[in-house]
Amino acid sequence: MFTGVEITEKVKEKVNSGSLPRIVCFDYFDTLVTRKVYPEATKKLAARNLAVICGESCRWQTLYELRAGIEKKLCKESVAAGFDAEFTINDLGEELFSILQHTGWLPDWMDEKTFFTCFISTEIAVEKNVQESCYVLTELLKFLHKKQYEIYIVSDFYFSREQFRLLLEYHGISKCIHGIFTSADNRLSKGGTGRLYEEIISRLSCNAEEILMIGDNRRADYDMAVNRGLQAMHLDRGEQYEKYSTLQMKETESSLENDTLSSVFMEILEEQEVSCFGEMGLTLWYFIRQLFIRLNNDSVHDVFFCSKEGEFLRKLFIQFQLLCFGREIIRSHYLLVSRKATFICSLDSLEKEDFSRLFAHYRDISFKEFLLSLNFSVKTAKKICELLELPYNTRIQDLEKSFEFQSFVSSDIFRDFYEIHRVEQKKHFLSYLESFGKEAISPSFTMVDVGWKGSIQNNIRRCLPEDIVVNGYYIGLLSPTEVTETNRKHGVLFSDVPVHSPFIHVFNNNRSLFEMLLGATHGSADGYFDEKVFADEKDHRKSLAFSHSGKNDQTVVSVLDLPEERKLFKEKIEPLQGAYLQMNRELTKAFSLSLKNSPDLQWFAERHARMVFFPEKREVIFFSMLYHLENFGLFEFTDFQVTGDISFSRKVKNLRLLLKDPAMVLETGVWQPVILRRLGLEFLQPLDGRKRFKRIFS
């Protein structure tokens, strides 16, 4: 028995002396890689993830028990057929599907092909997550490859060689391997009967002594190999076996039903050292996980993440799925939309349209702001005002009811411009949607956005045929509008309808922070055009173009690209998003490596509340340096700078509001002193209230 270092030294000595056999076979598990969990736990983790995909209609423990029973059955059948007690993951998947379908534990949308794909990808994803490459032995393997020795993997495992190669590619050693022999492919084992070695000798057309076998299992990798005439070296993995035993003992002793990953998640938060608002990484992970569960349980197969905030959310969503399941169980798309770009598409003819959805939020605006909200270019907006001899820049009090506006909307000049523009924009927007494929938007259209009222969803609902149900999933909802049976809205983190969700005031207080930290690599969607038309519009819109092949034409989606926004994103937002993406990865990997539960909403709200009620000085400074472009109704930059100290009268007024609605304080989940500080009434706090963040959750 030798350590990895000793085996390396002895093999290299044989290479130098010319006495090493030309064929070297490596065992895989606990030789080239070790696991971060005890071996049987990988099957439990795979069962846990599969249960999530299946909508958690049955407990993962049940799936694991079913699997164990099927494995025994398949092994008996293999022996009865004259082979060893081995099985393939493919046969296991087919048997498991048959049982789950018979018991009704599968969602209606999941057919055999879909189940099998999800089952296999989840198994492979779990194996990748739990495996760690053994540096010493993999370096030896690479050394032998460079010396032009033939290298093979020999493993008693239920993966086929094609599935096994995905693991080798993951560890970067696939190109070094000449071939793979698994017990699954041959129904013969190296450890059970040793007959797999006979198959290898026959396949390679060599003598047994021309092969060196290296592995950790005394019986399978040494005794059986030597008995078949191979040379062999036994790797000492005693410490690793003890580690597995300890991990299994800890699982047995802990109560998995009640135990959570809260301490592990806090360690990850502290290790990441995010420059500002680190807890936002926790909140986004919780949102993404809950979003997947909600979408999966609602049988959603395609989901559109709306720009701009959806760009980063989609990255997190894809990463979460790939790490947990090895593939996108729910296909995601990125949709370039904005209130401005979709508003004109949603409008009706002038005989039916009163623009109330615009005037409800923006009353005192200019003709310029009105026309730009209808997505006319600056050039066209100026031209219309010149032809009608109307002031372009002057804001008019209550524009909707003014004499000038009534004259304006009844003019033939505006009518002609409006109808052509409205029809064209809607046509190209629908063509843009169709470029994603009809199956993605019919019979239902599902979108994800940051929130809060869902006005973009309302615009999309008005554009689509009436029989298509539009579902919107949001970080949060606040007085959502136009909710109907065909225009449904769901707040994942929080919602104020039909009643306030738990901890709504914690998350609701950070709406602006959510919007700013979820910035995109590009500006706001600015319109939908035919390629030729866009060539004329481009100079006046200062836009970038994204082309999409529609049903009948090539649709161009323009986005407004402003230097101020690019500078803000590159310098402030992108570094934070990089940290959040890495934190999402670490949190997901930690979750995928444990059978413990995720912390609940209360725990995440508790962490999030720190940013709301006790922001650090550097965070306040960071936030005050941010700015936002309003590109609908009012077209101007706004910032978040503090304009002065809170006056005494303002503090008294805030106190009255607090006393009037004490329930709000309780729902935040923090002590009243914390709320007093938030309201600018810190002079009323006891001294110890200033020292650290207090909680009432526990």
Secondary structure, 3 states (H helix, E strand, C coil): CECHHHHHHHHHHHHHHCCCCCEEEECCECCCEEECCCHHHHHHHHHHHHHHHCCCCCCHHHHHHHHHHHHHHHHHHHHHCCCCCCCCHHHHHHHHHHHHHHHCCCCCCCCHHHHHHHHHHHHHHHHHHHEEECHHHHHHHHHHHHCCCEEEEEECCCCCHHHHHHHHHHCCCHHHCCEEEEHHHHCCCCCCCCHHHHHHHHHHCCCHHHEEEEECCHHHHHHHHHHCCCEEEEECCHHHHHHHHHHHHHHHHCCCCCCECHHHHHHHHHHHCCCCCCHHHHHHHHHHHHHHHHHHHCCCCEEEEECCCHHHHHHHHHHHHHHHHCCCCCEEEEECCCHHHHHHHHCCCCCCCCCHHHHCCCCCEEHHHHHHHCCCCHHHHHHHHHHCCCCCCCEECCHHHCHHHHHHHCCHHHHHHHHHHHHHHHHHHHHHHHCCCHHHHCCEEEEEECCCCCHHHHHHHHHCCCCCEEEEEEEEECCCCCCECCEEEEEEEEECCCCCCCCHHHHHCCHHHHHHHCCCCCCCEEEEEEHHHHHHHHHHHCEEEEEEECCCCEEEEEEECCHHHHHHHHHHHHHHHHHHHHHHHHHHHHHHCCCCECCCHHHHHHHHHHHHHCCCHHHHHHHHCCEEEEECCCEEEEECCCCCCCCHHHHHHHHHHHHHCHHHHHHHCECHHHHHHHCCCHHHCCHHHHCCCCECCC
